[in-house]
């Protein structure tokens, strides 16, 4: 898939997803957020908004939660948490829409579970990055992130900074 076709596809899909499933597009303004759908808290550095409601969906799959991270007035990151058992479904749907992802698998240390391979898939283009991570925060949840390229680089730098002997703690 060419870069231009990918960029246009990513934009169309992200906008369609945001309209249908309350997913905001990176770069969206905080002032345009529907506060009836999200509850927000402000810190010095950012504003975090969490989706309200019990039956949330994205990509026609049930989700555990949706969080929006705004820096100043602009959305930098949208995180959608899925049950880890949905990882393959999410990966297949994103691959069907965006093409073959970059693979950035990593080793995780997870207490009694020992060392795990954390499958990470990244699609990029059109000034947006889509990142799917098999284990996010715990071994029972996967995270899908829509990020700006700068936020993606910052996330990768922060994760690399906490690696010990090539592994990161879950």
C-alpha positions as CSV (number, residue, x, y, z in Angstrom):
1,X,0.0,0.0,0.0
2,X,1.5,3.4,-1.0
3,X,2.1,6.0,1.7
4,X,-0.5,8.3,0.3
5,X,-3.2,5.6,0.1
6,X,-2.3,4.5,3.6
7,X,-2.4,8.0,5.0
8,X,-5.8,8.7,3.4
9,X,-7.1,5.3,4.6
10,X,-5.9,5.9,8.1
11,X,-7.5,9.3,8.3
12,X,-10.8,8.0,6.8
13,X,-10.9,5.0,9.1
14,X,-9.9,7.0,12.2
15,X,-12.5,9.7,11.5
16,X,-15.2,7.0,10.8
17,X,-14.2,5.2,14.0
18,X,-14.4,8.4,16.0
19,X,-17.8,9.3,14.8
20,X,-19.3,5.9,15.2
21,X,-17.5,4.7,18.4
22,X,-16.5,7.9,20.3
23,X,-12.8,7.7,19.4
24,X,-11.3,11.1,19.1
25,X,-8.7,11.7,16.4
26,X,-5.1,12.8,17.5
27,X,-5.0,16.6,17.0
28,X,-8.6,17.1,18.1
29,X,-9.3,20.0,20.3
30,X,-10.3,19.5,24.0
31,X,-12.9,22.2,23.7
32,X,-14.8,20.1,21.1
33,X,-14.9,17.0,23.3
34,X,-18.4,15.9,24.3
35,X,-18.2,16.1,28.1
36,X,-21.3,14.0,28.4
37,X,-19.4,11.0,27.0
38,X,-16.1,11.6,28.9
39,X,-15.1,12.6,32.4
40,X,-11.8,14.6,32.6
41,X,-9.2,15.5,35.2
42,X,-6.5,18.1,34.6
43,X,-2.9,18.0,35.8
44,X,-0.1,20.4,35.2
45,X,1.1,18.5,32.2
46,X,-2.1,17.1,30.6
47,X,-5.8,16.5,30.7
48,X,-6.9,12.9,31.0
49,X,-10.4,12.0,29.9
50,X,-12.1,8.6,30.4
51,X,-15.1,7.3,28.5
52,X,-18.2,7.0,30.5
53,X,-20.5,4.0,30.1
54,X,-20.5,0.2,30.6
55,X,-20.8,-1.1,27.1
56,X,-18.0,0.5,25.2
57,X,-17.0,-0.7,21.7
58,X,-14.2,-0.1,19.2
59,X,-13.6,-1.9,15.9
60,X,-17.0,-3.7,16.7
61,X,-15.4,-5.4,19.7
62,X,-16.1,-4.8,23.4
63,X,-13.5,-2.7,25.2
64,X,-12.5,-2.3,28.8
65,X,-11.9,1.4,28.7
66,X,-11.0,4.4,26.5
67,X,-8.7,7.2,27.7
68,X,-7.8,10.4,25.9
69,X,-4.7,12.4,26.7
70,X,-4.6,16.1,25.9
71,X,-1.5,18.3,26.0
72,X,-2.7,21.8,26.3
73,X,-5.7,21.9,23.9
74,X,-4.8,19.1,21.5
75,X,-5.3,15.4,21.7
76,X,-1.9,13.5,21.7
77,X,-3.0,10.0,22.5
78,X,-6.1,7.8,22.6
79,X,-5.8,4.5,24.4
80,X,-8.3,1.7,24.0
81,X,-8.0,-1.2,26.4
82,X,-9.2,-4.6,25.2
83,X,-9.3,-8.0,27.0
84,X,-6.0,-9.7,26.0
85,X,-7.9,-12.5,24.5
86,X,-9.0,-10.0,21.8
87,X,-5.5,-9.2,20.7
88,X,-5.5,-11.4,17.5
89,X,-9.0,-10.0,16.5
90,X,-7.8,-6.4,16.9
91,X,-4.5,-7.2,15.0
92,X,-6.4,-8.8,12.2
93,X,-8.9,-6.0,11.8
94,X,-6.1,-3.3,11.8
95,X,-4.0,-5.3,9.3
96,X,-7.0,-5.6,7.0
97,X,-7.5,-1.8,7.2
98,X,-3.9,-0.6,7.3
99,X,-1.8,-3.3,5.7
100,X,1.2,-5.2,7.2
101,X,2.4,-3.6,10.5
102,X,5.9,-3.1,11.7
103,X,6.8,-5.7,14.4
104,X,8.4,-4.4,17.6
105,X,8.1,-7.4,20.0
106,X,9.8,-7.1,23.4
107,X,10.6,-9.2,26.4
108,X,8.7,-8.5,29.6
109,X,9.2,-9.7,33.1
110,X,6.0,-10.5,34.8
111,X,6.3,-11.8,38.4
112,X,5.2,-15.4,38.7
113,X,4.5,-15.6,34.9
114,X,8.2,-15.2,34.3
115,X,9.4,-13.8,31.0
116,X,6.8,-13.1,28.2
117,X,7.0,-11.9,24.6
118,X,4.9,-8.8,24.3
119,X,3.8,-8.6,20.8
120,X,3.7,-5.0,19.5
121,X,2.4,-3.9,16.1
122,X,2.8,-0.4,14.7
123,X,1.1,1.2,11.7
124,X,2.2,4.7,10.7
125,X,1.6,7.4,8.1
126,X,-0.3,10.6,7.5
127,X,1.1,12.1,10.7
128,X,-0.6,9.5,12.9
129,X,0.7,6.3,14.5
130,X,-1.5,3.3,15.5
131,X,0.2,1.0,18.1
132,X,-1.2,-2.3,19.3
133,X,0.4,-3.9,22.4
134,X,-0.5,-7.4,23.6
135,X,0.2,-6.9,27.3
136,X,-0.5,-3.4,28.7
137,X,-0.3,-2.9,32.5
138,X,-1.1,-6.5,33.2
139,X,-1.3,-9.8,31.4
140,X,-5.0,-9.6,31.0
141,X,-5.2,-6.4,28.9
142,X,-4.1,-5.3,25.5
143,X,-3.8,-1.6,24.4
144,X,-4.5,0.0,21.1
145,X,-3.1,3.5,20.9
146,X,-3.7,6.3,18.4
147,X,-0.8,8.7,18.8
148,X,1.0,11.6,17.2
149,X,4.4,10.7,15.9
150,X,6.1,12.8,18.6
151,X,4.1,11.1,21.3
152,X,5.0,7.7,19.9
153,X,8.7,8.6,19.9
154,X,8.4,9.8,23.5
155,X,6.6,6.6,24.5
156,X,9.3,4.4,23.0
157,X,12.1,6.5,24.6
158,X,10.4,6.2,28.1
159,X,9.9,2.4,27.7
160,X,13.5,1.9,26.5
161,X,14.8,3.9,29.5
162,X,13.4,1.3,32.0
163,X,14.7,-1.8,30.3
164,X,17.1,-4.0,32.4
165,X,19.2,-6.4,30.4
166,X,16.9,-6.0,27.4
167,X,13.7,-6.7,29.4
168,X,11.0,-4.4,30.7
169,X,8.7,-5.0,33.7
170,X,5.0,-5.5,33.0
